[in-house]
Amino acid sequence: MRLGQWLGLFALAISLYILWQIRQVVLLLFAAVILATVLNRVVRRIQRYRIQRGIAIAITITVLLALIIGFFAFIVPRIVDQLQQLLGVLPQTSERIAAWLNWLQSTIPGAIFEQLRVLENIPQQLQAWITQLLGNFFVILNNSLTVVLSFLLFLVLTVMLLVNPSQYRRVFILAFPNFYRRRIDEILSESEASLVGWIKGTLIAMVVIGLVSFIGLTILGVPLPLVNAALAGLLEFIPNVGPTLSVVPPALLALLDAPWKAGAVILLYIAIQQFESLVLVPLIMKHEVNLMPVFTILSVVVFASLFGFLGLFLAIPLLIVVQIWLKEVLVKDVMNKWGK
């Protein structure tokens, strides 16, 4: 390799190292790009009514802040209150599971029964997780300055990107060679369409799953239906893994009343997941990017382990963008033309 190539490789390594050191800021910028992309669609819709772009942006940001403030003012306190109530009943659930396992011990072979013993530890693990969650929540509130600064940075980045998105898009495209810039513009448009479509579909799915879960749990008479329905809706943002985890708390609470009710809750959530997989997702995401379940699960695990909470939250958008760029650049533009 010549000196220029060595210098280019060294510069690439330094750039990757710097990006890794500021990865949280990069992820925050990526989240701002996603939100600005979605809000830009809303602004365009408002502009159709002959409203200036600046006023349309102000209306959009105001509505967004009102929704966020309303969520934290009215919904979050109720969820925290019900989580604390859930902590109070978990010891009773543990005792009920122990009694149920003791009853089964005389009828189930030893090897199978020992595998069921793992159920006895679920309430303690859930109790420890909720205690840690609430503790972290109050720690975050006590250290609110960091949260406020991060949120303000996120909001400022979003607004700056929203004011003139085409300018930042042109700057990004100029980072590529002249012959490839039109192709990059096409890939960015495809990424934008897929991200916006996925976010709209996911928000609809979250609301529908939350409402259906709340109605079903209320009919079954399961305690704390709001927090369990909210958990089911929020975990819908994490495909495959989230819906599976959301069944544990309501099933444990239902077990306090009767084993059949816990079974009914499990059947309810299986029916909801089947409705989601067979009806809801194909209906609302039929034109969006197709995500393979294995890659979805791996992306959640990998991005969460590498980048923490932000990585978990942004795992699917990151996967969508990476998948599109690999398909368009690596497969179509490189490998499909190899040897021609």
Secondary structure, DSSP 8 states (H G I E B T S, - for coil): --HHHHHHHHHHHHHHHHHHHTHHHHHHHHHHHHHHHHHHHHHHHHHTTS--HHHHHHHHHHHHHHHHHHIIIIIHHHHHHHHHHHHHHHHHHHHHHHHHHHHHTTTS-HHHHHHHGGGGGHHHHHHHHHHHHHHHHHHHHHTHHHHHHHHHHHHHHHHHHHHSHHHHHHHHHHTS-GGGHHHHHHHHHHHHHHHHHHHHHHHHHHHHHHHHHHHHHHHHT-S-HHHHHHHHHHHTTSTTHHHHHTTHHHHHHHHHH-HHHHHHHHHHHHHHHHHIIIIIHHHHSTTS----HHHHHHHHHHHHHHHHHHHHHTHHHHHHHHHHHIIIIIIIIIITTTT-
